Amino acid sequence: MPEQRRVSLREGLLSDLRSIFSPRMVLTAWIPCLLITTLHYRTGAQHAWVHDVLRRLYYLPILFAAFSEGVRGGISLSAFASLIYFPHAFLSIVGRDPGDALEKGLEILLYNIVAVVAGLLVDRERREREKQVRLAQELSAALEEQQRIESQLIRAGRLGALGEMTAGIAHEIKNPLHAMKGTAEILRDVVPADAPERRMLDLHIGEIDRLAQTAERFLTFARPAPADRRPLDLREVVGRVVSLVETQARKDGVNTVALPYAGKAVPRVLGDADQLTQLLLNIAINGLQAMAPLGGGELTLSIGRERGGEKRIFVVRVANTGPPIPADQLERIFDPFFTTKDGGTGLGLSICSRIADQNEGVLSVRNLPGGKGVEFSLALPAGE
């Protein structure tokens, strides 16, 4: 501990010296002070008015030093000016200032008083400025948090309303489908197996089953299973997703990268492991499908730690090097039934957003800078 304290003290002293003898301080304070002293020493005693002017010129570099480095800079230069002026003021080593001794002594005292007062004012102003900057940053973070919550509430409300409507429609569709399937099966039983009509009835029943599965997917979207939230390590979830997509990624020529977690705190959250795996797996598969037309690419999964307001947040990012999402589609990407895929239902990312809401998380998307791909982020509050 004493050694660490000495090292810290030495580093602090070196930092202070670097700021006091910075190029700006040298040009605006130290060199002018030396020039004034040189002129003072080289001026004859018969030019009393010149000595009066030069004696007061010391205030300029002292004030420049105080304005530049606060109390430390002001006192450093005032002490230096006092020391180099003192022999000329009271000793006859190299000439002598012909002014009154009391006046010269008060002048030296004022050098240091002006340095302290100006330096304190400058330091106070800087502290207030830093305080205002911190306050502005906190307000900006609070505003971003508020906007994020508002966006989340709007999305949740939209999904909830659509979910209720979808549930009603799917429920009304399923009842006639059951009746149609029952009557079709009865007719199939009385039609000979080798009759042409039998093949048409089989096709009819198959299409009814497909419609029933579609209605069931809509009901799943409208009434998702409740989350079984338990403490879990996000590294395990990410590792599971990587193992599930590796085979398909190799077939598509995509390199799958799971970046190591660099934080000290364990990325532990409270969530449903199966649901979060489903969410990240769906996003990863979408990324593979986006890169498939390009003949390959890179899928990257990473975990980071952030602070959202007063909460600690862990963020899982899934990035791919596929084509960026058009700007007009970014706002709609999580809307139900919105899809850019041929034959897609538009429910995949909507269900992912619902899963994130159920786990008190936020799912977002952005295009990477320079058109280098797309990144989905799942932010989850840290669990105990």
C-alpha angles and dihedrals in degrees: 000000000000090000091051090048091052092048091049091048092049092049091049091050092049090049091052092048092049091053094045092049097039117139090256092053092046093052099041102034120011099044094044090049091052091047092052090049092049092052090045094054093044095050115096123240091244090070097070095159091055090054090050090054095045091047090058095043088074088077091069099062089038090056092044089053092048092048091048103043106010122225094344093055095042096049092043092056096039090052090047092048091048093051097048094042095046096075090050092047101048108010128063096220098120107003124308138246105247093211125116113284094229091049092051092047091051089048091056090048091051091051089064096039092052090047092052096045095045092044093050091050091049093048091048092050091050092050090051090048092050089047091053091048091051090047091050090050091049091048090048091051090047090050092050090049090050092049090048091051092047091050090048092050092048091049092046091049092048092048092046094052092046090045093056092047092047092049091053094048094045092048092051091048095049095058096057090042091058090051093047092049092049094052092044091053091050091052091046091056092057095045115086115250093239095049118110089231090062091065091050091051091051090051089047092053092046091055091048089053090050091051090048090053090050090051089049090054089052090051090049089054092047096045108025118189113268114262117254095213117196135153109280140167112243090212089067092051093048091047090052092051092049092052090050096052100037096089095049091043092056090051090052093045092247122146111222115210126185107192114217116252107250100189124107097221117076108253092239120162137167108248150115107277094204094049094046090048089051090050096050093040091054091051092046092051090049088053092051090050091050092052096043095085088053092058095243144337140163131293113199127191121188141164124219139173124233140161120241106192105302094342128093110229134193116208126202111201124197111190130179132185094229126121116300121256113254111256093240090057099048093080092048099041093103096042115117115257092012109127140154094197123099107249094006121143095213092229102104100083091034090058089047089054090049090051090051090051091049089054093047090250136128124231117202139165136207139171113249117244116273093022090282096143145289130295127200117197127199112195116195128178114249114258127220 
